[in-house]
Amino acid sequence: MAAAVELGGVGAGDVVLEVGSGPGTLTAHLLNSGAEVVAVEIDAESCSHLRGVFAKAIENGDLTLLEGDALAINFPAGITHVVANIPFQISSPLIDRLLKHHRSGRGLSAIVLLLQDEFATRLAMLDGPSSRGPLGITTAFEWQVEAERIVHSHSFTPAPAIHSRLVRLTPLKQGYEMPDGMAMPNLKLARMVVRECFVERRKKIRNRITVIPKRIARVKGWYAKAWRAAAKAVLRQENLPALPTGWYEARPEQLSTTDWLVLVAHIEAYKEE
């Protein structure tokens, strides 16, 4: 657990969110770093244990214990880092919540999570096209995702049936680097498009891109008719700058993160006012 703290780069003056504190092993390492810790734990028995073990830290204000569901509880606005060994079953929705928290303007310096190795592979897209999916691609729009050391099952008691991996997410402070001459598209729209196309991931892009993304009206200036017209206009172009030849015949996982951003940028350019 010390490795997770080191990867997060946390120290005095930082406020760290820990989700799923359990017996408090990671909590102790975080407190030893000098950081202030906000621990979220849903299990009442574990909370009772934590209140006993860390009574002094709680009294001093170094540790704030929030008993509740991390998918429902309000995260404090002041957190600067997230370092956690999270329950594997909430990995995807929790990451989604954390990224939305960061996007709301309450910026995070780093997120370090211990994840199921298979899930970490998909989040970091370590295996190329076969590991690409909407979570990995849309996360890469705004974050650098680094899959770090594997933590073997025998490191835990009782030992789980699967291995884990530490993953570090660092925000792209300068934004995603687009190809020369290409403007960054509306990222909210880009996330919608990627998720919609992956609903039927075995279908080719030309069959998915004209499907109206759910909640398209939530993106300023867009509505169903405008999307359909712009998507069809793009499909009529034989070649589009910065997109691979025959991109429309590809399946969703065959397009890279850059390809998706470029495609959405082209669709925006063909939008009729």
N, C-alpha and C positions, 0 to 999 in steps of 0.2 A: 504493500500500500504506500510505502514511502516513495516508490517510483511514480505513482500517480500524482503525488504532491509535487515532486520535482518537475514532472512534465508540465504541470499547470503553472509553474513559476510563481507560486503564491508566497506571500510573506506579510510582514507587518504593514498595516494600512489597507490590506485587501479584505473584502467581505466575500466569503466562499459559501456557496450553496451546496449542501450534501444531501442527496436523496437516497433514502433507504439505509439509514445508519446502522441498523441491526445491533450488534454487540458493542459498537463504538471503536473498532480497531482503526478505521480510517479517520474517524473523528479525532482521535488522540493525535495522530500524525499531523492533521490539519491545525489543531490547536498549538502543537509544538512549533509550527512554522511561524507563529506570531500573528496569524490571520484571525479575524473574527469569523466565526462559523455559524451558519444558519442551517440546522439539521431538520430534515423532514422525514418523519417515520410514521407509518400507518399502524404498526402493531403496538397495542397497548402495553403488552408485557415488555417489549423492547424499550418503549418509552420510559417505563418505570425503572428499568435497569439503567438507562442513560441518565435519568435524573439523579440516581444514587451515585453512579461512578463519577459524573461530571458536575456534582452539586456546586463545587467552588467556582468552576468556569461559568456556570449558569448565573450564580450569584454576582460574579464580577462583570457580567455582560459580555464575556468572551464567546459564550455559546448561547444561541437561541434555539430552543427545541419546539418545533411545530408538529403537533400530532394531527395527522390527517393524510388524505390522498394527494400525492404530488400532481395528479392529473386534474385536480379540482381546486386545490389551495392556491391562494394568491401569493406569488413570489414577491419578496420585498424588492422595492425599486432600487435599493442601493447595492445589490450584489454585483461584484466585479468578475467573479470566476464561478465555474461549476466544476466540482471534482466529486465523482460519485461512483460507487459500485451498485448500479441500479438493478432492480428486478428485471430479468430478461423479457418478461411478458409485456412490459410497458415501454420497451426501448423506442419503438417508432413513434407512438403518440407523445412520449415525453420529449424526445428530440424536437418534434414539431412544435411543442409548447415553448421550449427553450429558444428556438430560432425566432419564433414570433415575439417572445419577450425582448430579444436583442433588437429585432426589427422595429419595435415600438419606440426606439430611441434610448432605451435603458441599456446601453452597450455593455457587452461582456468582453473581457480581454482574452479569455480562453475557456474552452469546455473540455474536460478530460473525463472519459467514461470507460468503465470496464464493461465490455459487451461480449455477448456470445460471439465466438470467432467467425462463424458463418455470417452473422449479421454484420459484423465489422467489415468483412470482405465486401459485402454489398454496399455498405455506406461509403467505403473508400474506393469502391470499384476496382479492386486489386486485380481481378481476373479479366479485365477488358470488357468487351461487349456482353459476355455471358453474365457478368455481375452488375451490369447497368440496370437501373430502375429509377422510378420517379424520385425516391428519397435521395439517393446518391447524386443524381443529376441536379436536382433543384437545390440541394445543400451546397454543391460545388459552385453555384452561381455567386454565392456570397462568402463562402468559407474555404479555407485550405484544410483538407481532411488528411490526417496522417495516421496510418495504422502502425502502432508501435509494437512493443514486445507481446508475445503470446504468454499467457499465464496458464500453466497446466492445471488440470483438475486436482492433482494431488496437493496443490497449494492450499486447498480448502478442506475444512472438516465440518460435516461429511463431504467427501469428494463428489462433485456432480459428474454426470455422464459425459459432459462436453468440456472443451477447452474454452478459455476466454481470451480476449485481446484488449489491450489498452488502446484507445483512440483519442487523438487530440484534434480539436477543431479550433482554428484560429481565424478570426474575421479578416477578410481581404480589405484592408484599410484603403487601398487605392482603387478598389473595385476590380471586377473581372477584366482581364486584358482581352479586348476585342481585336479582330483582324484590322489592319489599316483600312481606313475609310468607312468602317462600319460603326454605327452608333449603338450604344447599349439600349436594348428595348426595355419596355416596361416589365420589370421582373415579376410583378404580380400576374400579369398576363402570361408571361413565359412559364410560370409555375402551373397555371391552369392548363396551358396547351400540353405540356409534358404529361401531366397527370391524365388528361383526357385521352391522349394517344396511347398511353400504356394500359388503358382499360382493356383493350384488345390487342395485346402486344404481338400477336402472330400476324396481324394484318399490316399491310404496307402503309407507308406514310400517306400516299395519295388517297387511300381509302379512309384515313383517320383525320386528316388535317381539315377537312370540310365539316367535320362534326363540331357543332357549336360547344365550346367549353362551358361546363356548368358554371352558373353565376357570372357569365360574361358581363352582364350589366353592372356588376360591382367595379368594373374597371372603367374609369372615366373616359367617356367618348365612344365606348364600344357597346354594341347591341347585336342581336342575332343576325339580322340582315347584313349589317356591315361586315361582320366576321366572315360569313359565307361568301360574300362578294370578293373580299380581299384574298381569301384562301384560294378561291377559284382562279383569280387573276395571277397569283403566284404559280399555280400549277400549269398555267398556259405558257410559262416561260421555259424555254429549253435549257438555258444555263443561267444560273444566278451567281453573282460574285461571292466568293468565300464559302460556297457549298460544294460538296463533292459531286461529281458527275453522276446522274441517276439517283440523286438523293430521295426522290419521290418513290422509288422502287424499294427503298430500304425499309426494314422493320425498325420499330422505335429504338431497340437496344443497339442498333448499328450506327446511330448518330451520336457523335461525341457531345460533350457539354457545350463546346464552342458552336458546333453545328446547330444545336437547338436555339441558342441565342441569336445566331445569324438568321435562321429561318424565321423566327418571330419578328426580328427587325425588318426583314423583307416584307412580311405580311403587313406590318405597321405602315411601311412605305407605300403599299398599294391600297391602303384604306381610303375610301372615298369620303370626302368631307360633306 
